[in-house]
Amino acid sequence: MVGVTVAPWPSAGQSTCLHCDSFVTDRFGRVFGDESDRVHRCPECDTYARLTRGSAAGKDVEIPDPETSPGRHGGEVDV
């Protein structure tokens, strides 16, 4: 007999960032996302420093956003 474990979280439909629509893994959503494992910001559109402080879960953080503060934390100025 083979035992099968069913994950307690859905994996379909939650594999993209809500901000930039980039692919994110289900694990990233479980670790950094909100209470429903949705990802509001991801490594493609935000910095690791901000993600680990809650921006991935949709929380406001004190570190400047690379989209609104060009040149900060590795962001490039659009010329």
Buried (B, 14 or more C-beta within 10 A) or exposed (E): EEEEEEEEEEEEEBBBBBBBEBEBEBEBBEBBBBEEBBBBBBBEBBBEBBBEBBBBBBEEBEBBBBEEEEEBBEBEEEE
